[in-house]
Amino acid sequence: MTGQRSDAYRDDRAHVFHSWSAQRALDPVVIEGGLGATFWDEAGTRYLDFSSQLVNLNLGHQHPRVVAAIQEQAAKLCTVAPTFGNAARSEAARLIAEAAPGDLRHVFFTNGGTEANEHAIRMARGTTGRHKILAAYRSYHGATTGSITLTGDPRRWANEPAMPGVARFFGPYPYRSPFHADTPEQETERALAHLDEVFTLEGPQTIAAVILEPVVGTNGILVPPPGYLAGVRALCDRHGALLIADEVMSGFGRCGEWFAVDHWDVTPDLITFAKGVNSGYVPLGGVILGERVYETFAERPFPGGLTYSGHPLACAAAVATIEVMRDERIPERVRDLGERVVRPRLEKLRDRHPCVGDVRGLGLFWAIELVRSKETREMLVPYNASGPAAKPMADVIAACKARGVWPFTHFNRVHVVPPLIISEDDLLRGIDALDDALEAADAYCG
């Protein structure tokens, strides 16, 4: 915004302490409103939301049925302690359980994804009597003490030392295989052999759970090769560990299924969720429990809880969201758009642009990985680049915004993660804008 700064901007700079940021370097855009897949700033500049804010706005901005549900609940009962029963909370739990696979039929509500992962760890340790958790290097699980320890990416570094008892493994990444695999089948076989060896070296009798994102989110939208998740499930069963699926990003239609694990017919012991469960209209997350974990705490108290667990306004929004997803067949629509529109269009970008090394994804959950050379696969910017080293990606971001598209980027990737209700025309318009913007990255290719 040029000229006189608004009160909102001045108050932000004077008083708001922003996450993951050097405070004096910030120049935030003040958002005035949004509708569907579009939002606009206070100067009236409109953007196609190709980031779903933080990959949470699955039903887009201001969905009328979700807004109405929050308003109706607020007029009836704004809040109630978690010790009480409540219609909104009970219905949300039932609908979530109905969408979950296998025997996952009980829901513990939290305020977001990081708390969901914290409590899932507590449940796993209480159920198994073991203390270690295995977590992947390329992962993000949240920002509180336990979940930031589980996180594999550089946001963990400044928070160490943190929670003890976490050991790490490499997950599959066919484009940059840590196992030097040549085929998806080799990647699966070698990744599972590696994980089995981690079990052995850490002591299977000490390991409570493996936590993973079925489709890795912020750290690359890494779709596992066939057989990998089923193999992890089998390893956990063999060694007596639980499997925790972090579906905070990948769940509730994002990958074209209610939960990403449904693509591979794998049932974990625990699923953690947040974001898309109600598009973030009111903060909500949770853990979906299978019978083994539930029975552990059937006769003895679970040592955890939150003042706002199952907040009525958040749960009312979740009920409306799931009903909309059912009525409008959102998962089926997303699956169709992903395979019929996104995949072929991104593959054309890969063929056309020297900067595009790989495209991958499911549903409306895609990554475009940018390189300086298709032959060497050198990343367009170094791992965890900042300052001048990050300029090539900054150029791409600026080019996207100049074309009216707000992108989601991380390291050397642009992620295609629009709201699930986006029209086909807007989806194509956004990809066309990315096509143009990638010329800024092509300039850095040798």
C-alpha positions in Angstrom: 0.0 0.0 0.0 1.4 3.4 -0.9 0.9 6.8 0.7 -0.6 7.1 4.2 -0.5 3.9 6.2 -3.8 2.7 7.7 -4.5 2.4 11.4 -4.4 -1.4 11.0 -0.9 -1.3 9.6 0.4 1.1 12.2 -1.1 -0.8 15.1 0.3 -4.1 13.6 3.8 -2.7 13.4 3.6 -1.1 16.9 2.1 -4.0 18.8 1.8 -7.4 16.9 4.6 -9.9 17.4 4.6 -12.1 14.3 5.6 -15.8 14.2 8.7 -17.1 12.5 9.8 -13.5 11.6 12.4 -10.9 12.3 10.1 -8.2 13.6 11.6 -5.1 12.1 12.0 -6.7 8.7 8.2 -7.1 8.3 6.0 -5.2 5.9 2.7 -7.0 6.2 -0.1 -6.7 3.7 -3.3 -5.7 5.5 -6.2 -8.0 4.3 -9.6 -6.4 4.0 -11.8 -9.3 3.0 -12.1 -12.5 1.0 -14.7 -14.6 -0.8 -14.3 -18.1 -2.2 -10.8 -18.5 -3.7 -10.1 -14.8 -3.7 -9.0 -12.2 -1.1 -8.1 -8.5 -1.3 -6.1 -6.0 0.6 -7.2 -2.6 2.0 -6.1 -0.9 -1.3 -8.4 -3.2 -3.2 -5.8 -5.4 -4.8 -7.2 -8.8 -5.4 -5.4 -12.1 -5.2 -6.2 -15.6 -6.2 -5.5 -17.6 -3.0 -3.2 -20.3 -4.3 -2.0 -21.0 -0.7 -5.3 -21.5 1.0 -3.8 -19.1 3.5 -1.7 -21.8 5.3 -3.2 -24.8 3.4 -6.2 -24.7 5.7 -8.9 -22.8 3.9 -10.3 -25.9 2.2 -13.8 -24.4 1.7 -12.5 -20.9 0.8 -13.2 -17.6 2.3 -16.6 -16.8 3.9 -18.4 -20.0 2.9 -22.0 -19.0 3.7 -23.0 -22.3 5.4 -20.0 -22.3 7.7 -20.5 -18.6 8.6 -24.1 -19.3 9.3 -23.3 -22.3 11.5 -21.0 -20.2 13.6 -23.5 -17.4 13.9 -26.3 -19.8 15.0 -24.1 -21.5 17.6 -23.0 -18.1 18.9 -26.6 -17.1 19.4 -27.2 -20.3 21.3 -24.1 -21.0 23.4 -20.6 -19.5 22.7 -18.6 -21.7 25.0 -18.8 -24.5 27.6 -16.2 -26.4 29.5 -15.0 -29.7 28.0 -16.3 -31.7 31.0 -19.9 -31.1 29.7 -21.6 -32.7 26.8 -22.6 -30.3 23.9 -24.5 -31.0 20.7 -22.0 -29.3 18.4 -19.1 -31.1 19.9 -20.9 -34.5 19.8 -22.0 -34.1 16.2 -18.6 -33.0 15.1 -17.0 -36.0 16.7 -19.5 -38.4 15.1 -19.0 -36.9 11.7 -15.2 -37.0 12.0 -15.3 -40.6 13.2 -17.6 -41.6 10.3 -15.1 -40.2 7.8 -12.1 -41.9 9.5 -10.8 -45.3 8.4 -10.9 -48.6 10.2 -11.7 -48.6 14.0 -10.8 -45.0 14.5 -14.1 -44.0 16.2 -13.2 -41.6 19.1 -12.1 -38.0 18.9 -10.1 -35.9 21.3 -10.4 -32.2 20.4 -7.6 -29.7 20.6 -7.2 -26.1 19.4 -4.9 -26.9 16.5 -2.4 -29.3 14.9 0.6 -28.9 17.2 -1.5 -29.7 20.2 -3.0 -32.7 18.4 0.5 -34.1 17.9 1.5 -33.3 21.5 -1.5 -35.3 22.8 -1.0 -38.1 20.3 2.5 -38.6 21.6 1.2 -38.7 25.1 -1.4 -41.3 24.1 1.2 -43.5 22.3 3.5 -43.4 25.3 0.7 -44.2 27.7 -0.6 -47.0 25.6 2.8 -48.8 25.0 4.7 -47.9 28.1 7.6 -46.9 25.9 9.1 -43.4 25.4 10.8 -43.0 22.0 9.1 -41.6 18.9 10.5 -42.0 15.4 10.0 -39.0 13.2 11.1 -38.1 9.7 13.8 -35.5 8.8 11.6 -34.0 6.1 8.6 -33.1 8.2 6.7 -30.4 10.1 4.6 -31.3 13.1 4.0 -28.0 14.9 5.7 -25.4 17.1 5.1 -26.4 20.7 7.9 -28.1 22.6 7.1 -31.7 21.7 5.9 -31.2 18.1 8.8 -28.9 17.2 11.1 -31.7 18.4 9.3 -34.1 16.1 9.7 -31.6 13.2 12.6 -32.4 10.9 13.0 -29.1 9.1 15.2 -26.1 10.2 12.6 -24.5 12.3 13.5 -27.1 14.9 17.2 -26.0 15.2 16.7 -22.8 17.2 14.4 -24.6 19.6 16.8 -27.3 20.6 17.4 -28.9 23.0 13.7 -29.8 23.5 11.7 -32.9 24.3 13.9 -36.0 24.8 13.2 -39.4 23.2 12.9 -38.5 19.5 14.9 -40.4 16.9 14.9 -39.7 13.2 14.7 -41.5 9.9 14.6 -40.7 6.2 11.4 -41.1 4.4 11.0 -41.8 0.7 11.8 -38.9 -1.8 12.1 -40.5 -5.2 13.3 -37.3 -6.9 16.2 -36.9 -4.5 16.4 -40.4 -3.2 18.5 -40.7 0.0 18.7 -44.5 -0.8 20.1 -44.0 -4.4 17.0 -45.8 -5.7 16.3 -45.9 -9.4 12.6 -46.9 -9.3 9.6 -46.3 -7.0 9.8 -50.0 -6.0 13.4 -49.7 -5.0 12.6 -46.5 -3.0 9.9 -48.3 -1.1 12.1 -51.4 -0.4 15.1 -49.4 0.7 13.2 -46.9 2.7 11.5 -49.7 4.7 14.8 -51.5 5.2 16.3 -48.2 6.6 13.4 -47.7 8.9 13.6 -51.3 10.1 17.3 -50.7 10.9 16.4 -47.6 12.9 14.0 -49.7 14.9 16.9 -52.2 15.5 19.5 -49.6 16.4 17.1 -47.6 18.7 15.8 -50.7 20.4 12.3 -51.8 19.4 11.3 -52.2 23.0 11.8 -48.5 23.6 9.8 -47.2 20.6 6.2 -46.0 21.3 5.3 -44.8 17.8 6.3 -43.7 14.4 4.8 -40.4 13.4 4.7 -39.3 9.7 2.7 -37.2 7.3 1.2 -39.7 4.8 1.9 -37.0 2.2 4.6 -34.8 3.5 3.3 -31.2 3.4 5.4 -28.1 3.8 8.6 -30.0 3.3 7.9 -31.0 -0.3 4.5 -32.6 -0.9 6.2 -36.0 -1.0 3.8 -38.6 -2.1 5.0 -42.0 -0.9 5.7 -44.7 -3.5 3.4 -47.7 -3.6 3.7 -50.1 -0.7 5.5 -47.7 1.6 2.8 -46.8 4.1 1.6 -50.4 4.2 5.2 -51.4 5.0 5.5 -48.8 7.8 2.2 -50.2 9.2 3.6 -53.7 9.1 6.9 -52.6 10.8 5.0 -50.9 13.6 2.9 -54.1 14.1 6.0 -56.3 14.2 7.8 -54.1 16.7 4.7 -53.3 18.9 4.8 -49.6 18.1 1.8 -47.4 17.2 1.5 -45.5 13.8 0.5 -41.8 14.1 -0.6 -40.2 10.8 -0.3 -36.4 10.9 -3.1 -35.4 8.5 -3.2 -31.8 9.6 -2.5 -30.6 6.0 -3.4 -33.7 4.0 -6.8 -34.5 5.5 -10.4 -33.4 4.8 -10.4 -33.7 1.1 -7.0 -32.0 0.3 -5.6 -35.2 -1.4 -9.0 -36.2 -2.9 -10.0 -38.5 0.0 -11.3 -37.7 3.5 -7.8 -38.7 4.7 -4.7 -39.2 2.7 -4.1 -42.7 4.1 -7.3 -43.8 2.3 -5.3 -43.7 -1.0 -3.4 -46.7 0.3 -6.0 -48.4 2.5 -3.8 -48.1 5.6 -5.4 -47.6 9.0 -3.1 -45.9 11.6 -3.6 -46.1 15.3 -4.0 -42.4 15.6 -4.8 -39.6 13.1 -4.1 -36.0 14.0 -6.0 -33.3 12.2 -6.7 -29.6 12.2 -6.8 -26.9 9.3 -9.3 -28.3 6.8 -11.7 -29.7 9.4 -13.4 -26.3 9.4 -11.1 -24.2 7.2 -9.7 -22.5 10.2 -12.7 -20.3 10.7 -12.4 -21.0 14.4 -9.3 -22.8 15.7 -9.8 -26.6 15.9 -7.7 -29.7 15.8 -7.8 -33.1 17.3 -6.8 -36.8 17.5 -8.8 -39.7 16.2 -8.2 -42.8 18.3 -8.5 -46.5 17.5 -9.7 -49.1 19.9 -6.3 -50.0 21.3 -5.6 -46.5 22.5 -9.1 -45.9 23.6 -9.1 -49.0 25.8 -5.9 -47.9 27.5 -7.7 -44.9 29.0 -11.1 -46.5 29.4 -10.5 -47.3 33.1 -7.7 -44.9 33.9 -7.6 -41.1 33.3 -5.9 -39.7 30.3 -3.3 -37.2 31.5 -4.1 -34.4 29.2 -6.7 -31.7 28.4 -7.4 -28.2 27.2 -9.8 -25.5 28.4 -11.1 -25.0 24.9 -11.2 -28.7 23.9 -14.2 -29.1 21.5 -15.1 -25.4 21.5 -18.7 -25.1 20.4 -18.1 -22.4 17.8 -15.3 -24.4 16.3 -17.2 -27.6 16.3 -20.3 -26.0 14.8 -18.0 -24.8 11.9 -16.7 -28.4 11.6 -20.2 -29.9 11.4 -21.1 -27.4 8.6 -17.8 -28.0 6.8 -18.2 -31.8 6.7 -21.8 -31.5 5.6 -20.8 -29.2 2.8 -18.0 -31.6 1.8 -20.5 -34.5 1.7 -23.3 -32.6 -0.1 -21.0 -31.1 -2.7 -18.8 -34.3 -3.0 -15.7 -32.2 -2.4 -13.2 -35.2 -2.2 -14.5 -36.6 -5.5 -14.3 -33.2 -7.1 -10.7 -32.6 -5.8 -9.6 -36.1 -7.1 -11.0 -35.2 -10.5 -9.4 -31.8 -10.7 -6.1 -33.2 -9.6 -5.9 -35.9 -12.2 -7.7 -34.2 -15.1 -6.5 -30.6 -14.7 -3.5 -30.1 -12.4 -1.3 -33.1 -13.2 -1.3 -32.6 -17.0 -0.9 -28.9 -16.8 2.0 -29.1 -14.3 3.7 -31.8 -16.4 3.5 -29.3 -19.3 5.2 -26.7 -17.2 7.9 -29.3 -16.3 8.5 -29.9 -20.0 8.5 -26.3 -21.0 10.6 -24.6 -18.2 14.3 -25.5 -17.7 13.8 -24.5 -14.0 11.2 -27.2 -13.3 12.9 -30.4 -12.1 9.9 -32.2 -10.7 6.1 -32.0 -10.2 4.3 -34.2 -7.8 1.1 -34.4 -5.8 -2.4 -35.6 -5.3 -5.8 -33.9 -5.4 -5.1 -30.2 -4.9 -1.9 -30.8 -3.0 1.0 -30.3 -5.5 4.6 -29.1 -5.5 6.7 -27.7 -8.4 10.4 -28.2 -7.5 12.7 -25.6 -9.0 16.3 -26.3 -10.0 19.2 -24.6 -11.8 19.8 -27.7 -13.9 17.6 -30.6 -14.8 20.7 -32.7 -15.3 22.4 -32.1 -11.9 19.1 -31.3 -10.0 20.9 -28.5 -8.2 18.3 -26.7 -6.1 17.3 -23.2 -7.4 18.2 -21.9 -4.0 20.2 -23.6 -1.3 18.5 -25.5 1.5 17.1 -23.1 4.0 18.3 -20.1 2.0 17.8 -16.6 3.2 18.8 -13.0 2.3 20.5 -12.7 -1.2 20.8 -16.5 -1.6 17.0 -16.6 -1.6 16.6 -14.0 -4.4 15.6 -16.4 -7.2 12.6 -17.6 -5.2 11.8 -14.0 -4.2 11.7 -13.1 -7.9 9.2 -16.0 -8.5 7.0 -14.9 -5.6 7.0 -11.3 -6.8 6.1 -12.4 -10.3 3.2 -14.4 -9.0 1.8 -11.6 -7.0 2.2 -9.2 -9.9 -0.1 -11.5 -11.8 -2.7 -11.5 -9.0 -1.8 -14.9 -7.5 -0.7 -15.4 -3.9 1.6 -18.4 -3.9 2.7 -20.9 -1.2 6.5 -21.4 -1.4 9.0 -23.2 0.7 12.8 -23.5 0.0 13.0 -24.2 -3.8 9.4 -25.1 -4.4 6.1 -23.5 -5.3 3.1 -25.5 -3.9 -0.2 -25.5 -5.7 -2.7 -25.7 -2.9 -5.8 -23.6 -3.6 -9.1 -23.8 -1.8 -10.9 -27.0 -2.7 -13.9 -25.1 -3.9 -11.9 -23.2 -6.6 -13.5 -23.0 -10.0 -11.9 -24.8 -12.8 -11.4 -21.5 -14.6 -9.6 -19.9 -11.6 -7.5 -23.0 -11.2 -6.4 -22.8 -14.8 -5.8 -19.0 -14.5 -3.6 -19.6 -11.5 -1.5 -22.2 -13.2 -1.2 -19.9 -16.2 0.1 -17.2 -13.9 2.6 -19.6 -12.4 3.7 -20.5 -16.0 4.5 -16.9 -16.7 6.1 -16.4 -13.2 8.5 -19.3 -13.7 10.3 -17.4 -16.4 11.9 -15.5 -13.5 13.4 -18.8 -12.3 14.4 -19.9 -15.9 16.7 -16.9 -15.9 18.9 -18.6 -13.3 19.3 -21.8 -15.2 22.7 -22.4 -16.8 
